[in-house]
Amino acid sequence: MRTNEDHPGTDGYADRRDFLKYGLVAAGGVAASSLLATEPASAQAAAEGISPPSSIDDESYWKGIRTHFHIDPEVIYLNNGSLGVCPRPVTQAVYDGYVRMGTYGMEARWPLQEQIREARKECAAYLGASENEVVLTRNATQGLMHIANGIRMNRGDAVLMTTDEHIAGINPWRRRAERFGIDMHHVQIPSPPGSVDEVVALFEEAITPRTKVLFFCHITRGPGLLYPVRELSNMARERGIVSAVDGAQSPGMTPVDLHEMGCDLFATSLHKWSLTPPGTGCLYVREGFQDHFWPLSNGNGPWSDNERALWLVEPWGTHEYPIRAAIRPALSFLHSIGLDNIYARDRMLSDYLKERLNELPGIRLGTSRDHSLSSPGITSFEVEGWDAQLLRGILDGKARVRVSTDQGRNHDMIRVSTHFYNTPAEIDKLIDVFKEIL
Ligand SMILES: Cc1ncc(COP(=O)(O)O)c(C=O)c1O
C-alpha cells in the first residue's frame, strides 16, 4: 500500500523532512528548532512514568491510579461503555497542543503531525496489526461507515448481522440497501448464549447463498456479549464470505490481536476503553483484503493512480491535530499499567459485580458469567418489574451513580460499565442503592 509519505507537501501528512526544510528556509533553522522544542514531552513522560501493580487486588495501587483522573469525587462513574474518561496526561497533551496552535498557528501543525504518525503506528501495534493496515478515524461510526460502503457488493447480495448491532453499525448498511439494492439479513443470538459453538452454529444456519458479508460486534454495546471473532471469521472465510467487525467496545478492556482474530475489517473507537480524547478511533483493513476495499473519501492531495489506498480514509483538510496527537499519551498510560493487568482488573470488578447482584431480588443477567462469552467491562441485567430508564434516573438522583441502559430489541436492561479506575467500594454503593429501592 502506498502511504501519505508519497505526497510530501500536500495538505495531509507532510513528513519531518519537509517540516525541517520549511523551517530552515523560513528562518535559518530558528523556526524549526523552536517549534520542535515545544513538543508535548511532559504529558507523554507523565503517561510513561506510571508503574504496573504488584497485584490486581492491591486497592492502594488503584487508588493511586485514580489520582491520575479528573473524575468528580462525588460521582460514581459506571458508564465507560458510553465514553471513557481521559487521564490527566491526555487532557494535558490536548491542552498543550491547542496552546501551541494558538501560539504558532499553522506551523504548530508539523510537530503534531509527527505525533499523529507515531500514534497510528502505536495503534497498529496495540491492535496486533501491521502499520499499513490501520488508519485513524474520528470514531467507530466513521470506520463503520467506510466498512459498509467500501466492500464490493452487487445488487441482491446480502449482509448477515445480529439483531444486537449498534445503530452506528446498522445505519450505513440500511442506506446502502436502500440505494443499491443489497439485503440485510438478521440472526438473533440469545443474551446470554450457552456456548461459543451455539453462537457459531446460529450464524451458520442463517447464511444463505446470497450472504457476502458477516457483520457483528466483538463486544456488544448492550448485553456485553463477547463474540468469538476468530471462529466466526474462519467460518466466513471457508465460505468465501467477508468478516467485518464492530470493535467499538473492545480495545482497552480486552486484548485485541487482529492478526490472530483473522477478521477482514475492524472498526473501533479509542475514546471508550482506551481513554483517548473524544473524537478518536481506528479502522483496520487486513492487508490481503485491501484490494477489495474502496475508501469513500478522496483526500485532498494530488490525485494518484491508487485511489483505493487505505490512507484515503483518514481525515483530510484542517482537522483536530492536538486531539489525535493525544492518542499517544493515552496508549502509553495503558501500557504503563499493563494491558493484561487492566484486563484482569476489569474481570475482577465485573465478576465481583455479578456476585453481588446475586443478593438482589428479581435480577436476570443478560451478560454471561462465562469469560469466553462475556465482556470484561460491561455487565447488563434486567430487574423484574422495573423500567431500566426509571432505575437509571433513581440511581443518579439518589447517589449520583451513573450507568446506562439497553432498551429495545427485546431488552430492558441496566448496563454497568466498570473499568480499572473503578473500585469494589463503588460497586458496593450501587448494590446499596438497589437494596434500598427493590
Ligand atoms: C458497539 C458500538 N458500535 C459503535 C458505537 C459508536 O461509537 P462512536 O460513538 O465512537 O462512533 C458504539 C458506541 O457506543 C458502540 O457501542
The ligand as an ORCA input file, in Angstrom:
! r2SCAN-3c Opt
* xyz 0 1
  C     -20.994     -1.410     19.551
  C     -20.860      0.039     19.196
  N     -20.634      0.409     17.934
  C     -20.480      1.690     17.567
  C     -20.557      2.703     18.500
  C     -20.352      4.121     18.066
  O     -19.151      4.573     18.608
  P     -18.623      6.062     18.345
  O     -19.500      6.955     19.157
  O     -17.223      6.046     18.801
  O     -18.741      6.333     16.916
  C     -20.811      2.381     19.843
  C     -20.945      3.425     20.848
  O     -21.389      3.235     21.947
  C     -20.955      1.016     20.202
  O     -21.182      0.647     21.460
*
